[in-house]
Amino acid sequence: MAVIICFITTVSFCQTSDNKDFIIRNFSVNQGLAHKTVICMLQDKDGFVWIGTTNGLSRFDGYSFKNFFHDNADSTSLHGTGVWAIAEGLDGKLWLSTDAGLEYYDKKQEKFFLIPIPQSQDINFSKNISVDKHGYVWVYSTKTKFVAINPKDNSIAITGLDIPKVFFDGQDMAMYAFTVIDDVIWISSSKGVFKYWYKSGEISFILNSDLSHCFSLHVVS
């Protein structure tokens, strides 16, 4: 059974039972980080730490950084400037939500590819990407609603999927974060936290009350 944890607060405290000393190293632009403002991070299956910033993408191998930036003269460079979310596909592709839209980095070719999604120009997807058990890559925006990409051919498998307003008395809902597990989309929103069975259209609330924020959802097996 999976348990969903919704991170609502920004500060947490951890106290150890013993008094061991810890060594903390600080990495910043002086050590090679692309930009001082970090938005998201991910450690991939190869052990690299990918860091999305407001100006570029950094890859950290434990010793040094390799940075990726948008280059107008190179169509295979990072297409966006700000990197809002990072996810690793089942095939190893690195998926990015940027201010240019949805794109991925092919580690073998060392190139970035932008996914053309109808009605997605000049909009930002939510700072959230989810990869389901089929390998489909999910993103969301208020304009396109839910979109799922099949990474085998980069085709659009699902588009325009939305939550019926009838569940919220016809009111609009602000999306904070989501994750897709099996055929269920777990969602934190201004209307609470709930599960949405997108094939049957059913909803089950976990927290049925207004929320002002919820930064991310994580699965604990």
PyMOL commands that set and color helices and strands:
alter all, ss='L'
color gray80, all
select helices_A, chain A and resi 29-31+165-168
alter helices_A, ss='H'
color red, helices_A
select strands_A, chain A and resi 3-7+38-43+49-53+56-60+65-68+83-88+94-98+101-106+111-114+130-131+137-141+145-150+155-161+175-181+184-189+192-197+202-207+216-220
alter strands_A, ss='S'
color yellow, strands_A
deselect
rebuild
show_as cartoon
